[in-house]
Each structure stands twice: as C-alpha cells, then as structure tokens.
Amino acid sequence: GLVVAARVYVDGDDAGMAATAARDEEIEKRGGGLDAHLFKRLPVREWDRWLDAKFAHPFLQRVERRDGSYVCVGDPVDGLHRIPTSCPSGAFGGKGDWAVHGR
C-alpha cells in the first residue's frame, strides 16, 4: 500500500478525503464567505499559520499490480478517523511521525 498525509475535516458525520473535497468545493462555490472557527482548546496558532478546521491525517491506499501497472484499490483509509489531531504534526512533522507495519 501507499501512505500519504492529507488535511481533512474531522468534525462532520462524513469525514475523509472525499467529504473534505466536497466541503471545500461548496465553500468555493459560495465565493468564500465568512471564515470563522470556534476554538474549544489550545493552541489556535501553530508557528507560522492559524489553525483551522482541517487536520493532517495519514491515509493508507491499497495498491495492486495488474497487467504490469499499479492501480489503487478501494477508498483510502484514514488512520486517525475523526480524531481531532494532526499527524504529521505541525511545522516540524514528517514521515517520522508514524510507522507502518506490513500486517
């Protein structure tokens, strides 16, 4: 499989990459509008940026080899589904923030 990090919303009933893309598209379609967030915990700012409603989450995408090519199989799986934390974390986070096991 393949592991990637993506910033996703975790506060709705349908969290994940597809739901985040649909929500961002809806916001863009409305022309932006008010960008406000209710913070219920600290921090609200991380180094060089304000925090928002999205969190970086690791996603596992199954990959299979078919006819000499690699193809994605199924939907990506969020390793931190609906958990309001980021991994990799902040400005200094990276691939060392998680480990992947073969099973």
C-alpha positions as CSV (number, residue, x, y, z in Angstrom):
1,G,0.0,0.0,0.0
2,L,0.8,3.7,-0.1
3,V,0.6,6.1,2.8
4,V,0.1,9.8,2.3
5,A,-0.9,12.7,4.6
6,A,-3.8,14.9,3.7
7,R,-5.5,17.7,5.6
8,V,-9.1,16.8,6.2
9,Y,-12.1,17.9,8.2
10,V,-12.9,15.7,11.2
11,D,-15.9,17.4,12.6
12,G,-18.7,16.1,10.4
13,D,-20.5,12.8,10.1
14,D,-18.8,12.0,6.9
15,A,-15.0,12.7,7.4
16,G,-12.3,11.8,4.9
17,M,-10.8,12.9,1.7
18,A,-14.0,12.8,-0.5
19,A,-16.0,14.7,2.2
20,T,-13.3,17.3,2.6
21,A,-13.1,17.9,-1.2
22,A,-16.9,18.3,-1.4
23,R,-16.9,20.7,1.5
24,D,-14.1,22.8,0.1
25,E,-15.9,22.8,-3.3
26,E,-19.1,24.0,-1.7
27,I,-17.2,26.8,0.2
28,E,-15.5,27.9,-3.1
29,K,-18.8,27.8,-5.0
30,R,-20.3,30.2,-2.4
31,G,-17.5,32.6,-3.1
32,G,-15.7,32.0,0.2
33,G,-17.6,34.0,2.8
34,L,-17.0,34.1,6.5
35,D,-14.0,32.0,7.6
36,A,-14.6,31.7,11.3
37,H,-13.8,28.9,13.7
38,L,-14.9,28.2,17.3
39,F,-11.9,27.1,19.2
40,K,-12.6,24.8,22.2
41,R,-9.0,24.1,23.0
42,L,-5.5,25.5,22.6
43,P,-3.4,26.1,20.6
44,V,-5.1,28.4,18.0
45,R,-1.9,29.2,16.2
46,E,1.0,27.0,15.2
47,W,4.3,28.7,14.3
48,D,3.5,30.5,11.0
49,R,-0.2,29.8,10.5
50,W,-3.5,30.0,12.2
51,L,-5.1,26.6,12.8
52,D,-8.4,25.9,11.1
53,A,-10.9,23.1,10.9
54,K,-8.6,20.7,9.0
55,F,-6.2,18.3,10.5
56,A,-3.3,16.4,8.7
57,H,-4.1,12.6,8.8
58,P,-2.2,9.7,7.4
59,F,-4.2,7.7,4.8
60,L,-3.5,4.2,3.6
61,Q,-4.3,3.4,0.0
62,R,-4.3,-0.2,-1.1
63,V,-2.3,-0.7,-4.3
64,E,-2.3,-3.8,-6.5
65,R,-0.3,-4.7,-9.6
66,R,-2.4,-5.5,-12.6
67,D,-1.2,-6.1,-16.1
68,G,2.2,-4.6,-15.4
69,S,0.7,-1.4,-13.8
70,Y,-0.1,-0.4,-10.3
71,V,-3.7,0.6,-9.5
72,C,-5.4,1.9,-6.4
73,V,-8.0,-0.5,-4.9
74,G,-10.8,0.8,-2.8
75,D,-11.0,4.0,-0.9
76,P,-8.2,5.4,1.2
77,V,-8.4,4.6,4.9
78,D,-7.9,7.4,7.4
79,G,-5.5,6.2,10.1
80,L,-6.9,8.7,12.6
81,H,-10.6,8.7,11.5
82,R,-12.5,11.6,13.2
83,I,-9.7,12.2,15.8
84,P,-9.0,16.0,16.1
85,T,-5.2,15.9,16.0
86,S,-2.6,16.2,13.3
87,C,-0.1,13.6,12.2
88,P,2.4,14.6,10.9
89,S,2.3,17.3,13.5
90,G,2.9,21.0,12.8
91,A,5.8,22.8,11.2
92,F,8.4,20.2,12.1
93,G,6.4,17.0,11.5
94,G,7.1,14.5,8.7
95,K,7.2,10.8,7.8
96,G,8.9,10.0,11.1
97,D,5.7,10.8,12.9
98,W,4.2,7.4,12.0
99,A,5.3,3.9,11.4
100,V,3.7,1.4,9.0
101,H,3.6,-2.4,9.7
102,G,3.2,-5.0,7.0
103,R,0.2,-6.7,8.5
